[in-house]
Amino acid sequence: MISGKTIFIAPLDWGLGHATRCVPIIKELQKENKIIIGVTALTKKVFDEEFPDICQINIPAYNIKYSRVLPLWLKLFFGWPGISTIIKKENAVLQKIILEHKIDVVISDNRFGLYSNTTHSVFITHQVFLKTPFATGIAQGVNKNYILNFNEIWIPDLENEKESLSAELSHGQHFHPQVKYIGPKTRLQKTELTTTKYDHLFLLSGPEPQHSILRELLVKKAKQYPHLKFGMVTNECDEQIKNLEIFISPNAQMLSELISQSKKIICRSGYSTLMDLYLLDKKEVILIPTPGQTEQEYLAEYWRKKFGAEVCVQKNISKYNF
């Protein structure tokens, strides 16, 4: 891959998915390179656990938040001036980091500002081609212009489109001359556990307030099925229900075991979560895309057709039969 270099790598702090999928990439790169990780308050938790001995540098946080009312695409539209300011700020911070730490290679997971003309710059993304409800050409033009600042694109997916996990998001007529498919990535590991401990595992992810909204809906749902055993992975929860066991931000080993011991997984259709489930060979899945997040809505429908996943719209959870 890369050898004998000083590499600065940093993921977007839009939930934890970008950070967790960087873990296996860092593990591979650190064998023959010096690694420095760019972190925010959110992503630091992941890297403290996985790489306690690797140097970390704080970088600007995007602090992406969803809305209870507005669809995500509309909230991002109104919030774009603030996001573009962060992109400029992180680029300025990066130039200082490169000089101070003599960086040879910069690897950015979906952070548009982490590129430099003085180093080899790599952009990791599964969204080369965007899905938007309107003005797709404009959104794709912005996406393309930022990505072209980088020397390479690394796509965490299978190159064969017929086997792809992200389909049209990462396959098409590429506009960048250097595109490399690096395969799906997960920090989780298959386990030897074969006993089913939970009928359903609620695997919550993503920013607030939608994280908590979904948690509340699923807790209510668990109460409707006292004869079933549920597990829930979340960031916090005060609920105490006899048939629901709560796990607060479990580490990779525990999360792998929880998924392996669960008959069916109920989760968002975020791409990092889908890669985890694919590589752990979990086929019984109910996907609940974040309302208004067109990427997740597209992935949910694609996985329904391609992999046989069930799909439930969030507003219909109360009517859905588990």
N, C-alpha and C positions, 0 to 999 in steps of 0.2 A: 504494500500500500504506500507508505511513506517511511523513510528510514533516516536516522541521524539528524533529525531536525528538532528545533524548539517550536512547539505547536501551541497556539492559543485557540481554545475551543469554547464556545458559549452558545447555549440554547435560549430561545424565546421563553419568557416566563408566562405563557398563556396556559395556565394549568401546569401540570407536571409532566405531561406526555413528551414534550420536546426534550426535557432533561433526562427522563428515563430511557428514551431511545438512544440517547448519546452514550449511555453507560457502556454498552457492548463495543461501541466504536472506540471509546477511550481505552478500554481494556486491551483492545487489539493494538492501538497505536502506542501505548505506553511501553510495549515490549522493546521497541527500538528507537523511541524518541523521548524527549523531555516534554511533559505536558503541563500547561497552565490552564486553569478553568476559570471562565468568567461567570460570576454568580450574582443573583439577586437574593433578597431575603427569602423568597419562595423556593428557588431552585437549590439554594445552599443546603437545605435539609437532605435532599437526595445525595448530593456530592459529599457531604460530611459523612454520611453512612457508607457510601460506596468507595470513596477515595480519601480517607482521613489524612493521608500523607502527601497528597498532591497540592501544590500551591494554588490558592484561589485569589481572585481579584474581583472586587465589587464593580459592577457596571450598572448603568441606568436601568431601572425597572420600567416595564411597559404598563404594569398594573391594569391589565385588561379586565373590565367588569362588564357583566351582562346586565340586562334590564328586565324588570318584571313585566314591562308593557311593550317596549319597542323590540322588533326583531333585531338580531345581532347585526345584520348588514346595514340597517338604518342607523344603529348606534355607532357603528364604525365610521359611517359616512359623516355623521356630525362630529365625531371625535378625531377625524383625520388630521386637523391642524395640530392637535396635541401629539398625535403619534408621529407625524413628520418631524416635529421638534425633537422628540426622543431619538429618532433615527439620526438626525444631525449631531445630537449630543453624544451618542454612542460612537459615532465615527470619530469625533474629536478625541474622545477618551481612548479609543483604540490606537490612534497615532502615537499617543504618549506611551501606551503599554508596549507597543512595538519597539520604540526607541529604548525604553528603560530595560526591557527584558530580552532584547535582541531576538525578536520573533521572526521565524522563517516562514511559517505557514499559519494562516488564520482560517479556522473552520467555524462557520456560522450556521446554526440550525434556525432558519427562518428569521434571523435578525438582519434586516435590510442594510443597516448601517455598518456592519462589521466586515468591511473590505478595505483594502489599501493598495495603492499603486506600487508600493515598495515591497510587498510580500505576495506570495502565492495565496490567493483567496478562494475558499471553497464554500459553496452554499448548499446546505442540506434541506431538501424539501420534497414532499410528495404532491405538492400543489403547483406544478408547472403551468397548468391550464386551469384557470379559475371557473367556478360555477357561481353565477350571481343571478338574482331575479330580474335584473335589468341593467342596462349600461355595461354589459359584459365586456364590450370592446374597450371601453375606457379603463375599467378595472384591470383587464388583462394587459393593457398598455403600460399602466403603472407597474404592475408586477414584472413585466418583461424588462422594462427600463432599469429597475433595481437589480434584477438577477444578472443582467448583462455586465454589471460592475465586477462580477466575480469571474475567476479564471475557469472554474469547473462547477458543475452541478452534480451532487450525489443524491440519487433517488433511492430511498429505503423501500424498494419494491422489487418484484421479479420482472426481468426484462421482457419475458414472453407475455404479451398482452392477454393471451387466452388464460393465463394463470394469475394474472395481476390481482392484487388486493385493492388497488385504488383506481383501476380502469382509466377512464378519460382524464382524471386529474393528473396523471403522470405519463400517459401515453398519447402520442399525437405527432404532428409535424414539428419537431423541435426547432426552436429559434436560436438555441445556444450551440456553439460548435463542439463543446466538450461536456457530454452528458454520460454519467456512469451510474448504472443500476447496481446498488450494493446489497440488494436483498433485504427482506424484512428484518427488523431489529427488535430485540426484547432483552430486558435484563433478567427476566424470569427463566426458570429451569423446570423441565419436566421432572416429576417426582415418581417414586416407586409406590406411592400411596394409591390404593385401589378401592378402599372402602368409601362409600358415599355417606358423608356426614350431614350435608345440607341438601334439601330439595331444590332450593333456589339461593343463589348468592347475588345480592345487590352490590354491584361494583360501581360506586359513585366516583365521578371525576369532573373536572372543569371548574371554572370560576363561579363566584357568587354573583347574584343571588340564586341562579338556576340550580346550583348544587344543593342548596338547602330546600328549594322548592320541590325538587325531585325526591329528596330524602323524606320530606313530610308526606308526600303522596305514597311512597313505598311503605313507610311505616304503617299508614292507615290500611294499605293493602294487606300487609302481613297479618293485621288483626282480624281480617276477614277469613283467614285460613288457619285456625288454631291447630288443625291436625297436621300441618306442614311445618318443617323446620327450616328457618331462614338464617342466613348470615348476611351481614352488611359491612362493607368496607367504606369508610367515610373519614372526614377530617375531624368531626366532633359530633356528639349526639348524647343527649341526656335521657332519651327514652329507655324504659325498662319494660320489656315485653317477654313473656315466658317463652315464646317460640321464635324469638329474634335475638341472635348473638351479635354484638357490635364489636368491630375491630377498627381502632383508630390508627390510621396511617401505618399499616403493618410494613415490615421490611420485605425485601424481595423474596426471601426464602419462605416466610410465612404466607405471603400473598400467593406464591406458587402452590403451596400446600392447600390453601383455601380453595383456589380455583380447581385443583385436581380432585378435591373431595366434594365438589358440588355437582349436582346433576345438571342444573341449568343455570346459566349466567344471564343476569338482567343488568344492562348497562347502557351508557351513551355509545353512539357510533363514532367516537373519536378515533382517529387513525391509529394512534399508539396503542389504544386498548384493543383494537381489531388485530393488530400485529401480535400482541400478547396472546390473544385467544387462538389465532391461527397457528402460532408456533407451539402452543400447548395442546393443539389438536382438540379444542373444545368446539363441538358442533351444535349443541343445544343452546341457542342464544336468543334472547329477546332484546332487540335494539330500540332505544328510546332517544331519537335525535333531539338535540337541544333546539327548542323552537326558534325558527328564524335563522338558524345556522345552516346555510344552504349546502356547505360541504358535508356536514353530517347527514343531512337529509338525502343527499345524493348517495353517500356511502351506504346508508341504511337500505335504500332501495336496491342498490347494486348487490349488496350482500344477501338480500332476500332472494334475488333472482339467481345469483351465482352460487351461493353457499347454503341456501335454504334457511337463513335466519328468519325469525319472526320479527315483525316491526310493529311497534305500538306508538301512536302519537301521544304526546304527554297529556294533552287535555282529555284523552280517552282512557287513562289508566284506571279510573274508578270502575269503568265498564268492562275492562279487559279481564278475561278469564285465565288465571294462572294455572 
